[in-house]
Amino acid sequence: MAIAQYRSKRKVSGGRYVSSFKKKLRYLGRLPTLTKMDKLTKKSLRTTGGHKKTFLLTADTANVFDPKTKKHAQLKIETITANPANQNYVRRNIMTKGAIIKTEKGPARITSRPGQEGMINAVLLQEKEGK
């Protein structure tokens, strides 16, 4: 069965909206893209206006920004260490925005949305110094 993303048939008061409504392709939704850690694979969809949306199915590298040196580097992802969206995603190696990944230069937080943007951008985490 298709996933639909259109207005509810019910009003806030509980009454029904009466309208002549037909299902349209633009109201079609889809399941979340759970980007995993593996060799790079992408998929693209045609969206409204003939545009394309590219999303990642799997990835093994990330564009990492180092705040100390103010430079970007493309680093290999070793593992996923934490994911505040869902702790079970760590076991399944699923990457979402906010996930902590272990890279060659240290831990980094993902700042992009891999399932929506088609790339993984991350920022190196600063090590806290003793007081």
C-alpha positions in Angstrom: 0.0 0.0 0.0 1.3 3.5 -0.9 2.3 6.0 1.8 0.2 9.2 1.4 1.0 12.6 2.8 -2.1 14.7 2.4 -4.4 16.6 4.7 -6.6 14.6 7.1 -10.2 14.0 6.2 -11.2 15.3 9.6 -11.3 18.9 10.9 -9.9 19.8 14.3 -13.5 19.9 15.6 -14.0 16.3 14.4 -16.2 17.2 11.4 -15.4 15.9 7.9 -14.0 18.0 5.0 -16.3 17.5 2.0 -14.3 17.9 -1.2 -13.9 16.2 -4.5 -10.4 14.9 -4.0 -8.4 12.6 -6.2 -5.2 10.9 -5.3 -2.2 12.6 -7.0 1.4 11.6 -7.4 2.6 14.7 -5.6 1.0 13.4 -2.4 3.0 10.2 -2.4 5.4 9.7 0.4 8.1 7.0 1.0 9.7 5.1 3.8 12.8 6.7 5.5 16.1 6.0 3.8 18.2 4.4 6.5 21.8 5.1 5.2 24.1 2.3 6.2 27.9 2.0 6.3 29.2 0.3 3.2 30.6 1.1 -0.3 29.0 4.2 -1.8 25.6 3.7 -3.4 23.1 6.5 -4.3 19.6 6.6 -5.7 17.7 9.5 -7.2 14.1 10.4 -7.7 12.3 12.8 -9.9 10.5 15.4 -7.9 8.0 18.2 -8.6 9.1 20.5 -11.5 11.4 17.9 -13.0 14.1 18.3 -10.3 16.0 15.4 -8.9 16.5 14.4 -5.3 19.5 12.2 -4.6 19.8 10.2 -1.5 22.4 7.8 0.0 21.7 4.2 0.5 25.2 3.4 1.7 28.4 5.4 2.3 31.9 4.8 3.7 33.4 8.4 3.5 32.4 11.7 5.0 33.3 15.4 4.3 34.7 16.3 7.7 35.3 19.9 8.8 38.0 20.6 11.3 37.1 23.7 13.4 40.7 24.2 14.6 42.4 24.4 11.1 39.2 25.6 9.3 39.7 23.0 6.6 37.6 20.2 5.1 38.9 16.6 4.4 37.2 13.6 3.0 37.8 10.8 5.6 36.9 7.2 5.8 34.2 6.3 8.3 35.4 3.5 10.6 32.3 2.9 12.8 29.2 4.6 14.2 29.7 5.1 17.9 26.5 6.9 19.0 23.1 7.9 17.5 20.7 10.1 19.5 17.9 9.4 17.1 17.8 5.7 18.0 20.3 3.7 20.0 19.5 0.6 17.9 20.8 2.4 14.8 24.3 2.0 16.3 24.1 -1.8 16.2 22.7 -1.7 12.6 25.3 0.9 11.4 22.6 3.4 10.3 23.7 7.0 9.9 21.4 10.0 10.5 21.8 13.7 11.3 23.4 14.0 14.7 25.1 10.6 14.7 28.6 10.3 16.1 31.0 8.6 13.7 34.6 7.5 14.3 37.0 8.7 11.5 40.7 8.7 11.0 41.1 12.0 12.7 38.8 11.3 15.6 35.1 11.4 16.4 32.8 13.6 14.3 29.1 14.6 14.4 27.1 14.3 11.2 25.5 17.6 10.3 23.8 16.7 7.0 20.8 14.5 6.3 22.3 11.6 4.3 18.9 10.1 3.4 17.7 13.4 2.0 20.9 15.2 0.7 23.0 12.5 -0.9 26.2 13.2 1.0 27.6 13.0 4.5 29.0 16.2 6.0 30.4 16.1 9.5 32.3 18.3 12.1 35.2 17.0 14.2 34.3 17.1 17.9 36.7 19.1 20.2 38.3 17.2 23.0 37.4 18.8 26.3 40.4 20.0 28.3 40.7 19.6 32.0 39.7 22.6 34.2 
